[in-house]
């Protein structure tokens, strides 16, 4: 986004925030008797056998009165429902057409000689793009080759947009090799995950594992047993990453039916920086390029010459990936981007959280009691309130960006994390929802279209060791609203 465009957007955003805040304060009545569950839902709640003290619930008509409010000011862990906070604040602050631009630069005045050697380093200016893929990096490298660059001395990666944001992928649940635990990084490619492809060799009746990208520090050990028969679904295999000295070893085991054909699993097999370097070297070599020294971190020159660039999909497209498929590392990256745009480079989860509060305060949303840590909800410490989140969803509903935000949520019985839920004729396609699932925490929030044509906002948060039992109640809540 050009500077002038950003200034116009920020000016319009301030006016939008003030207007929405006024609407919020003036337009929502609480409604008498909105504390207790209606009889239609009381039976469903009783069946959960959960204590009422574990529930925070707010149900309201969009732009209208509150219908149900139970302990709505009690801070609860919302699990992945936290992603709605990250995506809405980013959308409303940065605009739906915001994009991330990753650039290759050289020193000012650097030339490419007759042998294709670039004078000085190639600088990679990382943009924090949460959806930067292997093919995007390949296209950028191909642009270099088209411009006559063949030989590089060294590659300098500028990750300065973010501060020290690396996390221990195993700290959350002791599963450091699972992609949902990926660490954020300003120069993330393919979410930092290594693809392990299993190729079928029917003649030899064996599975051949192939690493993508291949790297000298990662190897595969073990094998899958070949089975004959009819494929009845995606193979389920074990593929666990374990460090062995300076290497990472992916140990595979299990059985797979040959007729299932080629399939892949994804694992975190190293740090984000190592993953980027391995991909860069592989793709550059495949394009006929050479790299005489190596890859290191550093700063790009302020007035460097731009050699190639890649623009991400729009923010409106990115938040669909985050909310519909509950992508944790993309949500973390979006929070950091918001922090960088509103509070400057060197963004951290703390500066991202400050930016969220700043945006929501301007919109009149009460964030009292909230704990904003990483933006994804993959956390034991994150907290929000049902009342505050319902206020935010109400603001979003009455915003000009409502279509972009609502379309990012999963559609009941159709796609995303609720594609297998609420599939009856009365509820399929009638709700746009975000789910949240952690040990001891279940959450559901979003919008439901009633039979009357009215839209309803619901926020249900349950924190309890038996929280999984709340799912039938949440489904009954959606059914109740769809029938109104």
GULUM-368363 format. One record per residue (C-alpha): residue in one letter; x, y, z. Coordinates in steps of 0.05 Angstrom, whole numbers, padded with zeros to 5 digits, always signed. Layout:
# GULUM-368363
AXYZ...
This chain:
# GULUM-368363
X+00000+00000+00000X+00029+00067-00020X+00043+00120+00034X-00012+00166+00011X-00061+00109+00009X-00042+00088+00080X-00053+00159+00105X-00122+00163+00073X-00139+00094+00102X-00116+00114+00172X-00156+00179+00170X-00218+00141+00147X-00205+00087+00200X-00205+00139+00256X-00272+00165+00233X-00298+00094+00227X-00275+00076+00297X-00307+00138+00328X-00372+00125+00292X-00375+00052+00311X-00359+00068+00383X-00417+00117+00385X-00464+00066+00355X-00442+00014+00404X-00453+00058+00464X-00520+00084+00440X-00551+00026+00403X-00548-00035+00447X-00597-00045+00503X-00586-00101+00553X-00657-00126+00555X-00693-00144+00619X-00687-00215+00645X-00628-00232+00600X-00588-00269+00654X-00616-00339+00654X-00617-00393+00602X-00684-00399+00566X-00722-00463+00579X-00706-00489+00509X-00632-00490+00526X-00634-00508+00600X-00644-00582+00585X-00585-00582+00537X-00541-00549+00589X-00562-00597+00644X-00543-00656+00599X-00471-00631+00597X-00465-00643+00672X-00419-00583+00675X-00425-00532+00731X-00457-00466+00711X-00395-00432+00740X-00354-00458+00681X-00396-00421+00629X-00392-00351+00602X-00446-00337+00551X-00472-00277+00513X-00525-00279+00459X-00551-00216+00427X-00586-00192+00365X-00537-00158+00319X-00546-00084+00332X-00600-00100+00382X-00615-00125+00452X-00580-00178+00492X-00620-00242+00496X-00577-00284+00544X-00520-00262+00588X-00487-00309+00638X-00422-00291+00673X-00404-00252+00611X-00352-00209+00647X-00312-00269+00673X-00246-00274+00635X-00240-00343+00602X-00190-00379+00558X-00222-00376+00488X-00174-00424+00453X-00175-00410+00378X-00233-00363+00382X-00178-00313+00399X-00163-00313+00325X-00226-00272+00313X-00196-00216+00355X-00131-00217+00316X-00164-00220+00248X-00217-00167+00261X-00169-00117+00290X-00119-00127+00233X-00175-00122+00181X-00204-00058+00211X-00136-00025+00223X-00099-00044+00160X-00155-00052+00109X-00178-00112+00068X-00129-00097+00011X-00067-00096+00056X-00011-00139+00028X+00058-00161+00050X+00116-00147+00001X+00179-00190+00006X+00238-00160-00032X+00307-00178-00059X+00355-00120-00059X+00428-00104-00074X+00474-00050-00050X+00461+00018-00084X+00496+00019-00151X+00515-00055-00149X+00525-00085-00218X+00520-00154-00249X+00582-00172-00289X+00587-00210-00354X+00591-00277-00316X+00526-00262-00279X+00560-00246-00212X+00524-00196-00168X+00571-00147-00134X+00560-00150-00059X+00508-00190-00022X+00437-00206-00042X+00392-00177+00013X+00326-00210+00030X+00280-00160+00063X+00230-00202+00101X+00159-00175+00105X+00128-00222+00156X+00084-00252+00101X+00043-00307+00135X+00027-00341+00069X+00095-00342+00034X+00102-00408-00002X+00157-00447-00035X+00132-00428-00104X+00134-00355-00085X+00208-00360-00067X+00221-00398-00132X+00187-00343-00172X+00230-00290-00139X+00294-00329-00152X+00272-00339-00224X+00264-00264-00231X+00337-00257-00209X+00359-00306-00263X+00318-00267-00315X+00357-00205-00295X+00422-00240-00309X+00441-00258-00238X+00474-00326-00232X+00528-00322-00180X+00517-00297-00109X+00572-00284-00058X+00526-00286+00003X+00454-00277+00023X+00435-00229+00080X+00366-00238+00110X+00336-00176+00142X+00284-00199+00194X+00283-00131+00229X+00208-00121+00220X+00198-00167+00279X+00237-00169+00343X+00259-00232+00380X+00196-00273+00368X+00223-00344+00362X+00188-00393+00408X+00204-00464+00432X+00155-00506+00390X+00153-00558+00444X+00135-00512+00502X+00060-00515+00493X+00046-00590+00491X+00114-00625+00483X+00100-00636+00408X+00155-00594+00377X+00151-00628+00309X+00078-00613+00295X+00065-00556+00246X+00011-00523+00289X+00067-00507+00339X+00110-00471+00287X+00149-00410+00311X+00134-00344+00277X+00189-00314+00235X+00192-00253+00190X+00219-00297+00133X+00174-00358+00140X+00165-00404+00081X+00111-00459+00078X+00099-00446+00153X+00169-00474+00166X+00145-00545+00155X+00184-00600+00119X+00143-00644+00072X+00155-00718+00077X+00129-00750+00013X+00116-00825+00009X+00121-00851-00062X+00092-00919-00078X+00135-00971-00114X+00083-01024-00132X+00134-01070-00165X+00178-01073-00104X+00118-01067-00057X+00150-01013-00016X+00142-00940+00003X+00198-00892-00014X+00204-00831+00032X+00228-00766+00001X+00244-00701+00039X+00223-00634+00011X+00266-00594+00017X+00324-00643+00023X+00374-00618+00074X+00439-00646+00101X+00415-00638+00173X+00351-00679+00166X+00345-00753+00149X+00290-00806+00151X+00295-00871+00189X+00248-00931+00190X+00198-00952+00138X+00124-00964+00125X+00095-01033+00113X+00063-01042+00045X-00008-01070+00046X-00050-01096-00011X-00124-01082-00016X-00173-01025-00027X-00155-00956-00001X-00206-00936+00051X-00180-00867+00067X-00116-00827+00080X-00061-00870+00110X-00045-00858+00183X+00028-00865+00198X+00075-00845+00253X+00129-00794+00235X+00165-00766+00296X+00224-00719+00294X+00280-00731+00344X+00347-00694+00350X+00409-00737+00343X+00470-00693+00352X+00471-00638+00299X+00418-00675+00258X+00343-00684+00261X+00317-00754+00247X+00246-00766+00225X+00228-00836+00249X+00171-00866+00208X+00130-00928+00222X+00062-00957+00206X+00024-00989+00148X-00006-00960+00085X-00046-00992+00029X-00010-00986-00038X-00073-00968-00076X-00078-00903-00036X-00021-00876-00078X+00027-00820-00062X+00014-00781+00003X+00050-00731+00047X+00058-00713+00120X+00087-00647+00146X+00134-00639+00205X+00177-00585+00237X+00247-00611+00229X+00288-00550+00248X+00287-00476+00260X+00253-00427+00213X+00319-00396+00192X+00349-00464+00175X+00287-00483+00136X+00291-00420+00095X+00365-00429+00080X+00354-00502+00058X+00298-00481+00011X+00337-00422-00016X+00399-00464-00032X+00357-00520-00064X+00316-00475-00109X+00375-00430-00128X+00416-00491-00147X+00358-00520-00188X+00355-00454-00227X+00429-00459-00243X+00452-00408-00191X+00514-00411-00147X+00526-00387-00076X+00599-00381-00056X+00592-00366+00018X+00527-00374+00055X+00465-00343+00087X+00467-00298+00148X+00424-00247+00184X+00435-00172+00176X+00404-00107+00154X+00385-00088+00084X+00410-00020+00059X+00358+00035+00066X+00367+00055-00007X+00383-00012-00036X+00364-00027-00108X+00303-00072-00114X+00317-00133-00157X+00254-00174-00147X+00193-00175-00102X+00132-00215-00084X+00065-00189-00060X+00022-00234-00016X-00052-00246-00025X-00094-00192+00007X-00108-00191+00081X-00181-00207+00067X-00157-00273+00035X-00107-00287+00089X-00157-00282+00146X-00201-00334+00112X-00143-00383+00118X-00133-00364+00191X-00205-00369+00214X-00234-00424+00171X-00175-00471+00181X-00152-00444+00249X-00080-00433+00227X-00039-00415+00289X+00026-00390+00260X-00011-00346+00209X-00050-00315+00266X+00015-00302+00305X+00045-00269+00243X-00016-00226+00233X-00013-00201+00305X+00061-00183+00296X+00045-00148+00231X-00007-00106+00266X+00043-00089+00320X+00095-00068+00267X+00046-00025+00228X+00017+00011+00289X+00077+00012+00336X+00138+00006+00292X+00189-00046+00270X+00217-00097+00319X+00147-00121+00333X+00135-00171+00390X+00072-00205+00416X+00069-00150+00469X+00069-00093+00417X+00018-00132+00377X-00027-00139+00438X-00020-00064+00451X-00042-00051+00379X-00103-00096+00389X-00124-00058+00451X-00113+00008+00416X-00158-00012+00358X-00213-00041+00402X-00212+00018+00449X-00224+00065+00390X-00284+00022+00372X-00314+00024+00442X-00300-00049+00459X-00289-00064+00532X-00226-00107+00540X-00225-00106+00615X-00195-00172+00641X-00167-00192+00573X-00098-00224+00566X-00071-00220+00495X-00008-00261+00487X+00004-00290+00418X-00059-00277+00377X-00073-00350+00359X-00106-00377+00422X-00054-00433+00427X-00042-00412+00498X-00059-00429+00570X-00055-00356+00591X-00099-00321+00539X-00164-00292+00566X-00223-00253+00539X-00294-00240+00563X-00358-00261+00528X-00387-00191+00535X-00326-00158+00504X-00321-00207+00446X-00396-00199+00432X-00386-00124+00430X-00329-00133+00380X-00372-00179+00336X-00428-00127+00339X-00379-00072+00317X-00355-00117+00260X-00426-00132+00238X-00442-00058+00229X-00376-00042+00195X-00366-00031+00120X-00317-00090+00125X-00369-00137+00152X-00372-00180+00089X-00297-00193+00089X-00296-00210+00163X-00358-00254+00164X-00335-00292+00102X-00271-00311+00138X-00310-00352+00188X-00328-00425+00177X-00398-00439+00150X-00439-00488+00191X-00442-00556+00158X-00404-00531+00097X-00330-00516+00108X-00274-00502+00157X-00276-00528+00227X-00352-00536+00228X-00360-00573+00163X-00382-00636+00200X-00426-00601+00250X-00496-00570+00245X-00512-00605+00180X-00588-00609+00189X-00633-00573+00140X-00647-00519+00192X-00575-00502+00208X-00532-00519+00148X-00505-00455+00119X-00542-00412+00170X-00483-00394+00215X-00413-00366+00207X-00372-00390+00267X-00304-00397+00298X-00289-00456+00343X-00238-00462+00398X-00211-00527+00426X-00158-00537+00480X-00151-00583+00539X-00201-00557+00590X-00228-00504+00543X-00282-00502+00489X-00308-00440+00455X-00356-00420+00399X-00369-00351+00372X-00399-00319+00310X-00463-00303+00275X-00528-00342+00264X-00583-00324+00214X-00651-00335+00245X-00714-00359+00208X-00740-00287+00216X-00681-00261+00176X-00649-00228+00236X-00576-00240+00253X-00555-00262+00322X-00487-00259+00355X-00465-00314+00402X-00404-00323+00446X-00398-00387+00488X-00336-00399+00531X-00327-00459+00576X-00266-00472+00619X-00269-00538+00656X-00233-00606+00654X-00297-00634+00623X-00306-00577+00574X-00312-00625+00514X-00382-00642+00539X-00408-00572+00519X-00410-00587+00444X-00482-00612+00442X-00503-00551+00482X-00468-00504+00433X-00501-00539+00375X-00568-00532+00409X-00554-00458+00419X-00543-00449+00344X-00606-00489+00328X-00646-00446+00377X-00622-00382+00344X-00632-00409+00273X-00705-00423+00291X-00719-00352+00316
